[in-house]
């Protein structure tokens, strides 16, 4: 009768033994699709950041190399060590934050801020204070800041109607169709649609694409108070609240009791290593993680870690050929990139706005943080994200009292 006992994931021991012999192909496919979605949406935002920074394609290829190698190595190591599908990626909210700071922020200062953020995250992770530090900021205020960062990019999805109406309208219609019929692969299918329409209308130059290796470039870091408060500290906050907390929640709801300490430690070390090539903070993924932790990845939960290893392997491959990835984005119309990035962010924007509305005991302060951040205003050399958090926290204390926001915190 022992063979009939339930395992930790709700199956019998006999069934688990049978599943262990099932094919690993679904896990490999899940890892590939997760990488494809990351390169379809978040990388489009990163490309916009590179354009705002006015860097060369070779430098952006170095950025792509950094984030891909960092995410790949961290994901493979963690998935193999913990035997859990740990999907890592670069900080998507952080890349959106970058666009608001370039070109006033120098690339050297950005690298210095990456290093500062990685060190802070490493200390927080090793101390075991992840949830405690994240809960220091009222959740509605944190959601308001993130919504304010992402909102301009969501609106940017529709500005291309002025210059390329056919392309943008086709992508909007495709987004609605794919969100209804295939939400998991919506972003990847949206990219394919945009490329097809651009190619048929003669507004892209895909014929010039070729395999090209990425060459990492060394960027000397520089530190300043402005970059620390405008980029490093907001980057820590959005990475904790926008990636680590929801990412770990995905693992837990999928049945994996994964400790957060090794995940943050490995990701932070990877972040430190790739920062000098322009790679922004590496963290556990929140959106694409769900693709590799469910039954679609593998029937046996104990074999789904293969999806994490495959995901890391595809990241490494894409990072090595980062030059080709850059050539692809450079060959596409800027309206396509803006529309793709904006539509891909509609889901995260909705989630953060829901966080603002759900802040029952400090909703007005959350709204203040949202509006202040969305304004894009800088003051005293500090960006809107910093002021959104500061003003939002002050508003929370003044309007709602010192205890507001604590009822919904996770400790």
DAFEN-V460133 format. One record per residue. BURIAL is 1 if it has 9 or more other C-alpha atoms within 8 Angstrom, else 0. Layout:
burial = (BURIAL/BURIAL)
This chain:
burial = (0/0/0/0/0/1/0/0/0/0/1/1/1/0/0/1/0/0/1/0/0/0/0/0/0/1/1/1/1/1/1/1/1/1/1/1/1/1/1/1/1/1/1/1/1/1/1/1/1/1/0/1/1/0/0/0/1/1/1/1/1/1/1/1/1/1/1/1/1/1/1/1/1/1/1/1/1/1/1/1/0/0/1/1/1/1/1/1/1/1/1/0/1/1/1/1/1/1/1/0/1/1/0/0/1/1/1/1/1/1/1/1/1/1/1/1/1/1/1/1/1/1/0/1/1/1/0/0/1/1/1/1/1/1/1/0/1/1/1/1/1/1/1/1/1/1/1/1/1/1/1/1/1/1/1/1/1/0/0/1/1/0/0/1/1/0/1/1/1/1/1/1/0/1/1/0/0/1/1/0/0/0/0/0/1/1/1/1/1/1/1/0/1/1/1/0/1/1/1/0/0/0/1/1/1/0/0/0/1/0/0/0/1/1/1/1/0/0/1/0/1/1/1/0/0/1/1/1/1/1/1/1/1/1/1/1/1/1/1/1/1/1/1/1/1/1/1/1/0/1/1/1/0/0/0/0/0/1/0/1/1/1/1/1/1/1/1/1/1/1/1/1/0/1/1/1/1/1/1/1/1/1/1/1/1/1/0/1/1/1/1/1/1/1/0/1/1/1/1/1/1/0/1/1/1/1/1/1/1/1/1/1/1/1/1/1/0/1/1/1/1/1/1/1/1/1/1/1/1/0/1/1/1/0/1/1/1/1/1/1/1/1/1/1/1/1/0/0/1/0/0/1/1/0/1/1/1/0/1/0/0/1/1/1/1/1/1/1/1/1/1/1/1/1/0/1/0/1/0/0/0/1/1/1/1/1/1/1/1/0/1/1/1/0/1/1/1/0/1/1/0/0/0/1/1/0/0/0/1/0/0)
